Amino acid sequence: MDINILEKNEESIRLIVEGINTLMANTIRRLILTEVPVMALDDIVMIENSSVLHDEILALRLGLIPLKTDLDAYNLPEKCSCKSELGCHLCRTVLTLDVEANKPLTVYSGNLVSEDPHIVPVSEKIPLVKLAPGQKIRLEAYAKLGKGTVHAKWQPVSSCTYRYVPVVKIDKTKCNECKECIRICPKRVFEETKGKVRVANEIECILCGDCVEACNKNQSAIKLDKKQNSFIFYIESTGALPVERIFYESLKIYEEKILDFISQLEMAINVSEKTS
C-alpha cells in the first residue's frame, strides 16, 4: 500500500491510496464509519429539568454533541478491567450541566463542564435548548468510548468517501480545439494554453463523461478511464479525532481483524486434523 496526501487541514484530508482493490477500499471506509471508537455522552442522569424539552429529547441532543477524544487515556467499556456497568476513571468521564435562567437564555454545549479537560465538546456554540426566566437544568452526563456500529453518535467522521483515480487523455489527432470540454466540465479539468486544449487538473475529474459527449467529433477525442488499484479517499472528521489518526486507527483495526481471523482459522484446522 502506498499513501500520498493531496491536501490536509484540521478537519479533513484527501489522499491517494495505491495498491489496494475495491474490496479493501470499501472495508477501510466501513471500518472508519463503524469501528474507530470515539467519545460520546451515553448515560444521562437528569436531576432537574424544567425546560420545554422532555428529558429524552434533551438527552438525545446531548448524545449527538461531538466530543474531543483521547484514545490513549481511556478503554472501551467492554475491554476495561473494572467490568462495571457504571464504569471507572479508565473507561468514562463525567460532564455536568447546571444552568438557571434569570432572563431568556440559550444553553450551549459550552455550558457543559467536564471533569477531564481533554474530553470536551468540539464546539462551544452548539445550541441545546432555550430557557425562559425561572427555568433550569441540572444533570450529569457520562461520556464513554463507543463505535458507530452501535450508534451514529460514535461515528468519528461526518463524511468518508472514496473514488477511483481518474485518467484523462486527449487524442490530438482527433481534437479540433472546439473547447467545448473546457466550457462544460464542472471540475475545471481542462484549460486552454496557447490556443490548445490540455488536461490541467486530472485528479479532480469525477468521470461524469460530459466532456466526451460535448466533443464535436463523431469519435470523441477525449478518453476517460480509471486507474486500477488506486483510490482517492476524502475523510472529514467531526473534530473528535484528528483525521490522520482516524485513518491510522482504521488500518490498525483491519490488521487486528485479519490476525484474529488467521488465528481462528488455524485453530479450526487443528481441531479438524485431530478429529479426522
PyRosetta script that sets phi, psi and omega in degrees:
from pyrosetta import init, pose_from_sequence

init()
pose = pose_from_sequence("MDINILEKNEESIRLIVEGINTLMANTIRRLILTEVPVMALDDIVMIENSSVLHDEILALRLGLIPLKTDLDAYNLPEKCSCKSELGCHLCRTVLTLDVEANKPLTVYSGNLVSEDPHIVPVSEKIPLVKLAPGQKIRLEAYAKLGKGTVHAKWQPVSSCTYRYVPVVKIDKTKCNECKECIRICPKRVFEETKGKVRVANEIECILCGDCVEACNKNQSAIKLDKKQNSFIFYIESTGALPVERIFYESLKIYEEKILDFISQLEMAINVSEKTS")
pose.set_psi(1, 133.0)
pose.set_omega(1, 178.2)
pose.set_phi(2, -123.2)
pose.set_psi(2, 128.5)
pose.set_omega(2, -175.6)
pose.set_phi(3, -119.9)
pose.set_psi(3, 128.3)
pose.set_omega(3, 176.6)
pose.set_phi(4, -127.1)
pose.set_psi(4, 124.8)
pose.set_omega(4, -179.5)
pose.set_phi(5, -83.6)
pose.set_psi(5, 124.1)
pose.set_omega(5, 178.0)
pose.set_phi(6, -85.5)
pose.set_psi(6, -44.6)
pose.set_omega(6, 178.1)
pose.set_phi(7, -159.3)
pose.set_psi(7, 149.6)
pose.set_omega(7, -178.7)
pose.set_phi(8, -153.0)
pose.set_psi(8, 139.0)
pose.set_omega(8, 170.0)
pose.set_phi(9, -136.6)
pose.set_psi(9, -167.7)
pose.set_omega(9, -176.3)
pose.set_phi(10, -66.8)
pose.set_psi(10, -24.4)
pose.set_omega(10, -173.0)
pose.set_phi(11, -107.2)
pose.set_psi(11, -26.2)
pose.set_omega(11, -173.2)
pose.set_phi(12, -145.4)
pose.set_psi(12, 164.5)
pose.set_omega(12, 177.9)
pose.set_phi(13, -145.9)
pose.set_psi(13, 143.7)
pose.set_omega(13, 174.1)
pose.set_phi(14, -127.7)
pose.set_psi(14, 125.9)
pose.set_omega(14, -175.2)
pose.set_phi(15, -144.3)
pose.set_psi(15, 157.6)
pose.set_omega(15, 176.2)
pose.set_phi(16, -103.5)
pose.set_psi(16, 127.4)
pose.set_omega(16, 176.5)
pose.set_phi(17, -113.8)
pose.set_psi(17, 119.8)
pose.set_omega(17, -179.4)
pose.set_phi(18, -113.0)
pose.set_psi(18, 152.1)
pose.set_omega(18, 177.0)
pose.set_phi(19, 92.2)
pose.set_psi(19, 16.0)
pose.set_omega(19, 177.1)
pose.set_phi(20, -127.6)
pose.set_psi(20, 160.9)
pose.set_omega(20, 177.1)
pose.set_phi(21, -101.8)
pose.set_psi(21, -179.3)
pose.set_omega(21, -177.1)
pose.set_phi(22, -61.9)
pose.set_psi(22, -38.1)
pose.set_omega(22, -179.0)
pose.set_phi(23, -61.5)
pose.set_psi(23, -44.2)
pose.set_omega(23, -179.1)
pose.set_phi(24, -71.1)
pose.set_psi(24, -36.7)
pose.set_omega(24, 177.7)
pose.set_phi(25, -60.3)
pose.set_psi(25, -43.5)
pose.set_omega(25, 179.2)
pose.set_phi(26, -69.5)
pose.set_psi(26, -34.3)
pose.set_omega(26, 177.1)
pose.set_phi(27, -62.8)
pose.set_psi(27, -44.7)
pose.set_omega(27, 178.6)
pose.set_phi(28, -60.6)
pose.set_psi(28, -43.9)
pose.set_omega(28, 179.3)
pose.set_phi(29, -60.8)
pose.set_psi(29, -44.7)
pose.set_omega(29, -178.5)
pose.set_phi(30, -69.0)
pose.set_psi(30, -34.0)
pose.set_omega(30, 176.4)
pose.set_phi(31, -65.4)
pose.set_psi(31, -39.9)
pose.set_omega(31, 177.7)
pose.set_phi(32, -61.8)
pose.set_psi(32, -42.6)
pose.set_omega(32, -177.1)
pose.set_phi(33, -72.9)
pose.set_psi(33, -34.1)
pose.set_omega(33, -168.2)
pose.set_phi(34, -120.3)
pose.set_psi(34, -14.9)
pose.set_omega(34, -171.8)
pose.set_phi(35, -119.0)
pose.set_psi(35, -22.9)
pose.set_omega(35, 179.4)
pose.set_phi(36, -74.9)
pose.set_psi(36, 116.3)
pose.set_omega(36, -173.5)
pose.set_phi(37, -80.2)
pose.set_psi(37, 145.8)
pose.set_omega(37, 172.7)
pose.set_phi(38, -141.5)
pose.set_psi(38, 167.0)
pose.set_omega(38, 178.4)
pose.set_phi(39, -80.6)
pose.set_psi(39, 143.9)
pose.set_omega(39, 171.5)
pose.set_phi(40, -154.2)
pose.set_psi(40, 154.1)
pose.set_omega(40, 177.7)
pose.set_phi(41, -74.9)
pose.set_psi(41, 125.7)
pose.set_omega(41, -174.4)
pose.set_phi(42, -117.0)
pose.set_psi(42, -60.0)
pose.set_omega(42, 179.9)
pose.set_phi(43, -95.6)
pose.set_psi(43, 123.6)
pose.set_omega(43, -179.0)
pose.set_phi(44, -115.8)
pose.set_psi(44, 124.3)
pose.set_omega(44, 176.7)
pose.set_phi(45, -104.6)
pose.set_psi(45, 107.2)
pose.set_omega(45, -179.8)
pose.set_phi(46, -83.9)
pose.set_psi(46, 115.2)
pose.set_omega(46, 177.9)
pose.set_phi(47, -90.8)
pose.set_psi(47, -42.5)
pose.set_omega(47, 177.4)
pose.set_phi(48, -154.5)
pose.set_psi(48, 134.4)
pose.set_omega(48, 178.4)
pose.set_phi(49, -149.0)
pose.set_psi(49, 100.8)
pose.set_omega(49, 178.0)
pose.set_phi(50, -108.4)
pose.set_psi(50, 17.8)
pose.set_omega(50, 177.8)
pose.set_phi(51, -76.7)
pose.set_psi(51, 176.8)
pose.set_omega(51, -179.6)
pose.set_phi(52, -76.6)
pose.set_psi(52, -14.0)
pose.set_omega(52, -178.5)
pose.set_phi(53, -89.2)
pose.set_psi(53, 136.8)
pose.set_omega(53, 173.0)
pose.set_phi(54, -64.9)
pose.set_psi(54, 156.8)
pose.set_omega(54, -179.2)
pose.set_phi(55, -54.6)
pose.set_psi(55, -42.1)
pose.set_omega(55, -176.2)
pose.set_phi(56, -65.2)
pose.set_psi(56, -39.7)
pose.set_omega(56, -179.8)
pose.set_phi(57, -68.3)
pose.set_psi(57, -42.0)
pose.set_omega(57, 178.4)
pose.set_phi(58, -64.2)
pose.set_psi(58, -40.8)
pose.set_omega(58, 178.4)
pose.set_phi(59, -63.2)
pose.set_psi(59, -38.6)
pose.set_omega(59, 178.2)
pose.set_phi(60, -63.6)
pose.set_psi(60, -42.9)
pose.set_omega(60, 179.1)
pose.set_phi(61, -64.0)
pose.set_psi(61, -39.5)
pose.set_omega(61, 178.9)
pose.set_phi(62, -64.4)
pose.set_psi(62, -40.2)
pose.set_omega(62, -178.1)
pose.set_phi(63, -64.1)
pose.set_psi(63, -28.5)
pose.set_omega(63, -176.3)
pose.set_phi(64, -89.2)
pose.set_psi(64, 4.5)
pose.set_omega(64, 175.7)
pose.set_phi(65, -77.5)
pose.set_psi(65, 118.8)
pose.set_omega(65, 177.5)
pose.set_phi(66, -65.2)
pose.set_psi(66, 133.9)
pose.set_omega(66, 179.2)
pose.set_phi(67, -114.0)
pose.set_psi(67, 137.9)
pose.set_omega(67, 172.9)
pose.set_phi(68, -61.8)
pose.set_psi(68, 137.7)
pose.set_omega(68, -169.5)
pose.set_phi(69, -121.5)
pose.set_psi(69, 136.2)
pose.set_omega(69, 173.4)
pose.set_phi(70, -111.7)
pose.set_psi(70, 93.8)
pose.set_omega(70, -175.8)
pose.set_phi(71, -66.6)
pose.set_psi(71, -23.9)
pose.set_omega(71, -176.0)
pose.set_phi(72, -82.8)
pose.set_psi(72, -15.0)
pose.set_omega(72, -174.9)
pose.set_phi(73, -101.6)
pose.set_psi(73, -13.7)
pose.set_omega(73, -175.0)
pose.set_phi(74, -128.2)
pose.set_psi(74, 152.2)
pose.set_omega(74, 176.2)
pose.set_phi(75, -102.7)
pose.set_psi(75, 154.0)
pose.set_omega(75, 166.7)
pose.set_phi(76, -63.1)
pose.set_psi(76, 138.2)
pose.set_omega(76, -177.6)
pose.set_phi(77, -51.8)
pose.set_psi(77, -39.4)
pose.set_omega(77, -178.0)
pose.set_phi(78, -72.8)
pose.set_psi(78, -14.6)
pose.set_omega(78, 179.9)
pose.set_phi(79, -107.6)
pose.set_psi(79, 1.8)
pose.set_omega(79, -177.9)
pose.set_phi(80, -78.7)
pose.set_psi(80, 143.6)
pose.set_omega(80, -178.0)
pose.set_phi(81, -70.0)
pose.set_psi(81, -16.5)
pose.set_omega(81, -177.8)
pose.set_phi(82, -70.4)
pose.set_psi(82, -29.2)
pose.set_omega(82, 179.2)
pose.set_phi(83, 53.3)
pose.set_psi(83, 33.0)
pose.set_omega(83, -176.7)
pose.set_phi(84, -110.2)
pose.set_psi(84, 142.3)
pose.set_omega(84, 176.5)
pose.set_phi(85, -66.7)
pose.set_psi(85, -29.7)
pose.set_omega(85, 179.8)
pose.set_phi(86, -81.3)
pose.set_psi(86, -20.5)
pose.set_omega(86, 179.5)
pose.set_phi(87, 81.9)
pose.set_psi(87, 178.2)
pose.set_omega(87, 178.7)
pose.set_phi(88, -140.9)
pose.set_psi(88, -174.9)
pose.set_omega(88, -177.1)
pose.set_phi(89, -67.3)
pose.set_psi(89, -11.1)
pose.set_omega(89, 179.4)
pose.set_phi(90, -90.9)
pose.set_psi(90, -14.3)
pose.set_omega(90, -177.4)
pose.set_phi(91, -131.6)
pose.set_psi(91, 1.6)
pose.set_omega(91, 175.7)
pose.set_phi(92, -158.3)
pose.set_psi(92, 158.8)
pose.set_omega(92, 174.1)
pose.set_phi(93, -137.0)
pose.set_psi(93, 160.7)
pose.set_omega(93, -173.0)
pose.set_phi(94, -113.2)
pose.set_psi(94, 133.5)
pose.set_omega(94, 171.9)
pose.set_phi(95, -117.9)
pose.set_psi(95, 138.3)
pose.set_omega(95, -178.7)
pose.set_phi(96, -116.9)
pose.set_psi(96, 152.7)
pose.set_omega(96, 176.5)
pose.set_phi(97, -134.5)
pose.set_psi(97, 120.1)
pose.set_omega(97, -178.9)
pose.set_phi(98, -138.7)
pose.set_psi(98, 96.9)
pose.set_omega(98, -175.3)
pose.set_phi(99, -132.8)
pose.set_psi(99, 133.9)
pose.set_omega(99, 173.7)
pose.set_phi(100, -130.4)
pose.set_psi(100, 135.4)
pose.set_omega(100, -175.1)
pose.set_phi(101, -96.6)
pose.set_psi(101, 126.3)
pose.set_omega(101, 171.5)
pose.set_phi(102, -94.3)
pose.set_psi(102, -17.2)
pose.set_omega(102, 176.1)
pose.set_phi(103, -148.4)
pose.set_psi(103, 169.2)
pose.set_omega(103, 179.0)
pose.set_phi(104, -49.8)
pose.set_psi(104, 127.8)
pose.set_omega(104, -170.3)
pose.set_phi(105, -141.3)
pose.set_psi(105, 136.3)
pose.set_omega(105, 172.8)
pose.set_phi(106, -99.0)
pose.set_psi(106, 126.1)
pose.set_omega(106, 178.7)
pose.set_phi(107, -91.0)
pose.set_psi(107, 127.8)
pose.set_omega(107, -178.5)
pose.set_phi(108, -113.6)
pose.set_psi(108, 167.2)
pose.set_omega(108, 177.7)
pose.set_phi(109, -59.8)
pose.set_psi(109, -27.7)
pose.set_omega(109, 178.9)
pose.set_phi(110, -66.2)
pose.set_psi(110, -14.3)
pose.set_omega(110, 177.1)
pose.set_phi(111, -78.2)
pose.set_psi(111, -12.2)
pose.set_omega(111, 176.1)
pose.set_phi(112, -71.5)
pose.set_psi(112, 135.1)
pose.set_omega(112, 179.3)
pose.set_phi(113, -112.9)
pose.set_psi(113, 121.6)
pose.set_omega(113, -176.5)
pose.set_phi(114, -102.0)
pose.set_psi(114, 142.9)
pose.set_omega(114, 175.5)
pose.set_phi(115, -75.8)
pose.set_psi(115, -15.6)
pose.set_omega(115, 176.2)
pose.set_phi(116, -116.3)
pose.set_psi(116, 113.5)
pose.set_omega(116, -177.0)
pose.set_phi(117, -64.4)
pose.set_psi(117, -12.9)
pose.set_omega(117, 179.0)
pose.set_phi(118, -88.0)
pose.set_psi(118, -16.0)
pose.set_omega(118, 179.7)
pose.set_phi(119, -110.4)
pose.set_psi(119, 90.9)
pose.set_omega(119, -177.7)
pose.set_phi(120, -137.8)
pose.set_psi(120, 162.0)
pose.set_omega(120, 176.4)
pose.set_phi(121, -57.2)
pose.set_psi(121, 142.7)
pose.set_omega(121, 178.8)
pose.set_phi(122, -61.1)
pose.set_psi(122, -37.5)
pose.set_omega(122, 178.1)
pose.set_phi(123, -127.8)
pose.set_psi(123, 142.1)
pose.set_omega(123, 177.8)
pose.set_phi(124, -89.0)
pose.set_psi(124, -1.1)
pose.set_omega(124, -172.8)
pose.set_phi(125, -109.7)
pose.set_psi(125, 23.2)
pose.set_omega(125, 177.1)
pose.set_phi(126, -85.8)
pose.set_psi(126, 114.4)
pose.set_omega(126, -178.2)
pose.set_phi(127, -72.0)
pose.set_psi(127, 138.5)
pose.set_omega(127, -179.9)
pose.set_phi(128, -108.6)
pose.set_psi(128, -49.9)
pose.set_omega(128, -176.9)
pose.set_phi(129, -164.6)
pose.set_psi(129, 154.5)
pose.set_omega(129, 174.1)
pose.set_phi(130, -102.8)
pose.set_psi(130, 134.6)
pose.set_omega(130, 180.0)
pose.set_phi(131, -110.2)
pose.set_psi(131, 139.3)
pose.set_omega(131, 172.4)
pose.set_phi(132, -88.7)
pose.set_psi(132, 162.5)
pose.set_omega(132, 179.1)
pose.set_phi(133, -53.4)
pose.set_psi(133, 130.9)
pose.set_omega(133, 179.7)
pose.set_phi(134, 94.1)
pose.set_psi(134, -17.7)
pose.set_omega(134, 178.5)
pose.set_phi(135, -80.3)
pose.set_psi(135, 151.8)
pose.set_omega(135, -178.2)
pose.set_phi(136, -148.7)
pose.set_psi(136, 159.5)
pose.set_omega(136, 175.1)
pose.set_phi(137, -135.6)
pose.set_psi(137, 129.2)
pose.set_omega(137, 172.6)
pose.set_phi(138, -133.7)
pose.set_psi(138, 126.0)
pose.set_omega(138, -179.1)
pose.set_phi(139, -158.2)
pose.set_psi(139, 163.2)
pose.set_omega(139, 171.1)
pose.set_phi(140, -120.4)
pose.set_psi(140, 134.2)
pose.set_omega(140, -178.7)
pose.set_phi(141, -123.4)
pose.set_psi(141, 128.5)
pose.set_omega(141, -177.4)
pose.set_phi(142, -101.8)
pose.set_psi(142, 118.7)
pose.set_omega(142, 179.9)
pose.set_phi(143, -96.3)
pose.set_psi(143, 137.1)
pose.set_omega(143, 176.6)
pose.set_phi(144, -147.9)
pose.set_psi(144, 161.8)
pose.set_omega(144, 177.5)
pose.set_phi(145, -70.9)
pose.set_psi(145, 146.1)
pose.set_omega(145, 176.4)
pose.set_phi(146, -158.2)
pose.set_psi(146, 177.2)
pose.set_omega(146, -177.2)
pose.set_phi(147, -122.2)
pose.set_psi(147, 150.7)
pose.set_omega(147, -178.9)
pose.set_phi(148, -62.8)
pose.set_psi(148, -20.9)
pose.set_omega(148, 178.3)
pose.set_phi(149, -66.4)
pose.set_psi(149, -20.7)
pose.set_omega(149, 178.5)
pose.set_phi(150, -90.8)
pose.set_psi(150, -45.3)
pose.set_omega(150, -178.2)
pose.set_phi(151, -157.9)
pose.set_psi(151, 145.6)
pose.set_omega(151, -177.2)
pose.set_phi(152, -62.6)
pose.set_psi(152, -21.9)
pose.set_omega(152, -179.5)
pose.set_phi(153, -66.8)
pose.set_psi(153, -16.0)
pose.set_omega(153, 178.1)
pose.set_phi(154, -98.9)
pose.set_psi(154, 14.4)
pose.set_omega(154, 174.6)
pose.set_phi(155, -81.4)
pose.set_psi(155, 130.0)
pose.set_omega(155, -176.8)
pose.set_phi(156, -81.4)
pose.set_psi(156, -8.1)
pose.set_omega(156, -175.1)
pose.set_phi(157, -125.4)
pose.set_psi(157, 151.6)
pose.set_omega(157, 172.1)
pose.set_phi(158, -97.1)
pose.set_psi(158, -16.4)
pose.set_omega(158, 176.8)
pose.set_phi(159, -155.0)
pose.set_psi(159, 138.6)
pose.set_omega(159, 176.0)
pose.set_phi(160, -151.6)
pose.set_psi(160, 109.0)
pose.set_omega(160, -177.0)
pose.set_phi(161, -134.0)
pose.set_psi(161, 162.1)
pose.set_omega(161, 172.2)
pose.set_phi(162, -144.9)
pose.set_psi(162, 155.9)
pose.set_omega(162, 177.2)
pose.set_phi(163, -152.7)
pose.set_psi(163, 162.6)
pose.set_omega(163, 178.8)
pose.set_phi(164, -65.7)
pose.set_psi(164, 149.3)
pose.set_omega(164, 170.0)
pose.set_phi(165, -71.7)
pose.set_psi(165, 122.5)
pose.set_omega(165, -175.5)
pose.set_phi(166, -79.3)
pose.set_psi(166, 153.8)
pose.set_omega(166, 172.9)
pose.set_phi(167, -126.2)
pose.set_psi(167, 119.2)
pose.set_omega(167, -177.3)
pose.set_phi(168, -121.4)
pose.set_psi(168, 125.0)
pose.set_omega(168, -179.9)
pose.set_phi(169, -131.7)
pose.set_psi(169, 145.2)
pose.set_omega(169, 176.8)
pose.set_phi(170, -116.2)
pose.set_psi(170, 124.0)
pose.set_omega(170, 176.5)
pose.set_phi(171, -84.7)
pose.set_psi(171, 104.5)
pose.set_omega(171, -174.9)
pose.set_phi(172, -64.7)
pose.set_psi(172, -23.2)
pose.set_omega(172, 178.6)
pose.set_phi(173, -72.5)
pose.set_psi(173, -18.9)
pose.set_omega(173, -179.0)
pose.set_phi(174, -107.8)
pose.set_psi(174, -17.1)
pose.set_omega(174, -175.5)
pose.set_phi(175, -77.6)
pose.set_psi(175, 128.3)
pose.set_omega(175, 176.8)
pose.set_phi(176, -103.0)
pose.set_psi(176, 14.5)
pose.set_omega(176, 176.7)
pose.set_phi(177, 58.1)
pose.set_psi(177, 38.2)
pose.set_omega(177, 179.2)
pose.set_phi(178, -72.1)
pose.set_psi(178, -22.8)
pose.set_omega(178, 175.8)
pose.set_phi(179, 68.7)
pose.set_psi(179, 15.9)
pose.set_omega(179, 176.6)
pose.set_phi(180, -66.2)
pose.set_psi(180, -32.5)
pose.set_omega(180, 179.8)
pose.set_phi(181, -64.0)
pose.set_psi(181, -35.6)
pose.set_omega(181, 178.2)
pose.set_phi(182, -65.5)
pose.set_psi(182, -42.9)
pose.set_omega(182, -176.9)
pose.set_phi(183, -66.8)
pose.set_psi(183, -39.3)
pose.set_omega(183, -169.6)
pose.set_phi(184, -92.9)
pose.set_psi(184, -20.5)
pose.set_omega(184, -174.8)
pose.set_phi(185, -64.9)
pose.set_psi(185, 122.0)
pose.set_omega(185, -177.8)
pose.set_phi(186, -74.8)
pose.set_psi(186, -14.6)
pose.set_omega(186, -176.2)
pose.set_phi(187, -111.2)
pose.set_psi(187, 9.2)
pose.set_omega(187, 177.8)
pose.set_phi(188, 55.0)
pose.set_psi(188, 46.3)
pose.set_omega(188, -179.6)
pose.set_phi(189, -73.7)
pose.set_psi(189, -32.0)
pose.set_omega(189, -175.7)
pose.set_phi(190, -106.2)
pose.set_psi(190, 156.2)
pose.set_omega(190, 173.6)
pose.set_phi(191, -149.2)
pose.set_psi(191, 163.2)
pose.set_omega(191, 179.0)
pose.set_phi(192, -100.5)
pose.set_psi(192, 127.8)
pose.set_omega(192, 176.8)
pose.set_phi(193, -130.7)
pose.set_psi(193, 116.3)
pose.set_omega(193, -179.1)
pose.set_phi(194, 53.5)
pose.set_psi(194, 42.9)
pose.set_omega(194, 177.2)
pose.set_phi(195, 78.2)
pose.set_psi(195, 2.5)
pose.set_omega(195, -179.3)
pose.set_phi(196, -113.2)
pose.set_psi(196, 144.8)
pose.set_omega(196, 176.6)
pose.set_phi(197, -86.9)
pose.set_psi(197, 131.9)
pose.set_omega(197, 177.4)
pose.set_phi(198, -139.4)
pose.set_psi(198, 160.4)
pose.set_omega(198, 177.2)
pose.set_phi(199, -82.3)
pose.set_psi(199, 116.8)
pose.set_omega(199, -175.1)
pose.set_phi(200, -107.7)
pose.set_psi(200, -25.5)
pose.set_omega(200, -173.2)
pose.set_phi(201, -142.9)
pose.set_psi(201, 61.5)
pose.set_omega(201, -172.5)
pose.set_phi(202, -57.4)
pose.set_psi(202, -38.3)
pose.set_omega(202, -173.0)
pose.set_phi(203, -64.9)
pose.set_psi(203, -20.9)
pose.set_omega(203, -178.3)
pose.set_phi(204, -85.2)
pose.set_psi(204, -8.9)
pose.set_omega(204, -177.9)
pose.set_phi(205, -61.8)
pose.set_psi(205, 133.7)
pose.set_omega(205, 179.2)
pose.set_phi(206, -106.2)
pose.set_psi(206, 11.9)
pose.set_omega(206, 176.1)
pose.set_phi(207, 57.0)
pose.set_psi(207, 37.8)
pose.set_omega(207, -179.5)
pose.set_phi(208, -73.9)
pose.set_psi(208, -26.4)
pose.set_omega(208, 177.6)
pose.set_phi(209, 86.2)
pose.set_psi(209, 2.3)
pose.set_omega(209, -179.5)
pose.set_phi(210, -61.4)
pose.set_psi(210, -37.5)
pose.set_omega(210, -178.5)
pose.set_phi(211, -67.0)
pose.set_psi(211, -36.4)
pose.set_omega(211, 179.3)
pose.set_phi(212, -65.1)
pose.set_psi(212, -42.6)
pose.set_omega(212, 179.9)
pose.set_phi(213, -69.8)
pose.set_psi(213, -29.8)
pose.set_omega(213, -177.0)
pose.set_phi(214, -80.1)
pose.set_psi(214, -16.8)
pose.set_omega(214, -178.2)
pose.set_phi(215, -63.0)
pose.set_psi(215, 131.2)
pose.set_omega(215, -175.2)
pose.set_phi(216, -71.0)
pose.set_psi(216, -19.5)
pose.set_omega(216, -178.5)
pose.set_phi(217, -70.1)
pose.set_psi(217, 146.9)
pose.set_omega(217, 173.7)
pose.set_phi(218, -60.5)
pose.set_psi(218, -37.0)
pose.set_omega(218, 174.7)
pose.set_phi(219, -112.9)
pose.set_psi(219, 109.3)
pose.set_omega(219, -170.8)
pose.set_phi(220, -55.9)
pose.set_psi(220, 142.7)
pose.set_omega(220, 177.8)
pose.set_phi(221, -81.8)
pose.set_psi(221, -11.0)
pose.set_omega(221, -177.2)
pose.set_phi(222, -102.8)
pose.set_psi(222, 131.3)
pose.set_omega(222, 177.9)
pose.set_phi(223, -119.0)
pose.set_psi(223, 126.4)
pose.set_omega(223, 178.1)
pose.set_phi(224, -109.9)
pose.set_psi(224, 138.5)
pose.set_omega(224, 178.1)
pose.set_phi(225, -149.4)
pose.set_psi(225, 175.7)
pose.set_omega(225, 177.1)
pose.set_phi(226, -127.0)
pose.set_psi(226, 143.8)
pose.set_omega(226, -179.3)
pose.set_phi(227, -81.6)
pose.set_psi(227, 117.3)
pose.set_omega(227, -177.9)
pose.set_phi(228, -65.7)
pose.set_psi(228, 143.7)
pose.set_omega(228, 176.7)
pose.set_phi(229, 63.0)
pose.set_psi(229, 24.8)
pose.set_omega(229, 175.6)
pose.set_phi(230, -137.0)
pose.set_psi(230, 129.4)
pose.set_omega(230, -173.9)
pose.set_phi(231, -135.1)
pose.set_psi(231, 146.1)
pose.set_omega(231, 173.6)
pose.set_phi(232, -100.4)
pose.set_psi(232, 118.1)
pose.set_omega(232, 177.4)
pose.set_phi(233, -99.4)
pose.set_psi(233, 138.9)
pose.set_omega(233, 170.8)
pose.set_phi(234, -123.2)
pose.set_psi(234, 121.1)
pose.set_omega(234, -177.4)
pose.set_phi(235, -125.4)
pose.set_psi(235, 125.7)
pose.set_omega(235, 178.3)
pose.set_phi(236, -119.3)
pose.set_psi(236, 116.9)
pose.set_omega(236, -176.9)
pose.set_phi(237, -79.9)
pose.set_psi(237, 151.5)
pose.set_omega(237, 171.8)
pose.set_phi(238, -75.2)
pose.set_psi(238, -10.6)
pose.set_omega(238, -176.3)
pose.set_phi(239, 105.1)
pose.set_psi(239, -8.6)
pose.set_omega(239, -179.8)
pose.set_phi(240, -66.6)
pose.set_psi(240, -39.3)
pose.set_omega(240, 179.1)
pose.set_phi(241, -134.9)
pose.set_psi(241, 152.2)
pose.set_omega(241, 172.2)
pose.set_phi(242, -62.1)
pose.set_psi(242, 145.8)
pose.set_omega(242, -174.3)
pose.set_phi(243, -62.4)
pose.set_psi(243, -36.1)
pose.set_omega(243, 179.8)
pose.set_phi(244, -68.3)
pose.set_psi(244, -31.7)
pose.set_omega(244, 177.9)
pose.set_phi(245, -69.7)
pose.set_psi(245, -36.2)
pose.set_omega(245, 178.1)
pose.set_phi(246, -61.0)
pose.set_psi(246, -46.9)
pose.set_omega(246, -179.3)
pose.set_phi(247, -65.4)
pose.set_psi(247, -42.4)
pose.set_omega(247, 178.9)
pose.set_phi(248, -60.9)
pose.set_psi(248, -44.5)
pose.set_omega(248, -179.2)
pose.set_phi(249, -63.9)
pose.set_psi(249, -36.6)
pose.set_omega(249, 179.3)
pose.set_phi(250, -64.1)
pose.set_psi(250, -39.3)
pose.set_omega(250, 178.0)
pose.set_phi(251, -68.8)
pose.set_psi(251, -36.6)
pose.set_omega(251, 178.4)
pose.set_phi(252, -65.8)
pose.set_psi(252, -41.4)
pose.set_omega(252, 177.7)
pose.set_phi(253, -65.3)
pose.set_psi(253, -39.9)
pose.set_omega(253, 177.6)
pose.set_phi(254, -58.8)
pose.set_psi(254, -45.0)
pose.set_omega(254, 179.9)
pose.set_phi(255, -63.3)
pose.set_psi(255, -43.0)
pose.set_omega(255, 179.7)
pose.set_phi(256, -61.6)
pose.set_psi(256, -40.8)
pose.set_omega(256, -179.4)
pose.set_phi(257, -68.1)
pose.set_psi(257, -38.1)
pose.set_omega(257, 178.0)
pose.set_phi(258, -65.1)
pose.set_psi(258, -45.3)
pose.set_omega(258, -180.0)
pose.set_phi(259, -64.0)
pose.set_psi(259, -38.2)
pose.set_omega(259, 177.7)
pose.set_phi(260, -65.9)
pose.set_psi(260, -39.8)
pose.set_omega(260, 178.2)
pose.set_phi(261, -63.8)
pose.set_psi(261, -43.7)
pose.set_omega(261, 178.9)
pose.set_phi(262, -62.4)
pose.set_psi(262, -41.8)
pose.set_omega(262, 179.4)
pose.set_phi(263, -62.0)
pose.set_psi(263, -45.4)
pose.set_omega(263, 179.3)
pose.set_phi(264, -66.7)
pose.set_psi(264, -36.1)
pose.set_omega(264, 178.1)
pose.set_phi(265, -64.6)
pose.set_psi(265, -42.4)
pose.set_omega(265, 178.4)
pose.set_phi(266, -63.9)
pose.set_psi(266, -39.5)
pose.set_omega(266, 177.9)
pose.set_phi(267, -63.9)
pose.set_psi(267, -42.3)
pose.set_omega(267, 179.9)
pose.set_phi(268, -64.3)
pose.set_psi(268, -39.0)
pose.set_omega(268, 178.8)
pose.set_phi(269, -65.9)
pose.set_psi(269, -42.4)
pose.set_omega(269, 179.1)
pose.set_phi(270, -62.5)
pose.set_psi(270, -41.2)
pose.set_omega(270, 178.6)
pose.set_phi(271, -65.2)
pose.set_psi(271, -42.1)
pose.set_omega(271, 179.8)
pose.set_phi(272, -62.4)
pose.set_psi(272, -41.0)
pose.set_omega(272, -179.8)
pose.set_phi(273, -67.2)
pose.set_psi(273, -34.9)
pose.set_omega(273, -179.2)
pose.set_phi(274, -72.2)
pose.set_psi(274, -32.4)
pose.set_omega(274, -178.1)
pose.set_phi(275, -86.4)
pose.set_psi(275, -14.5)
pose.set_omega(275, -178.3)
pose.set_phi(276, -88.2)
pose.dump_pdb("model.pdb")
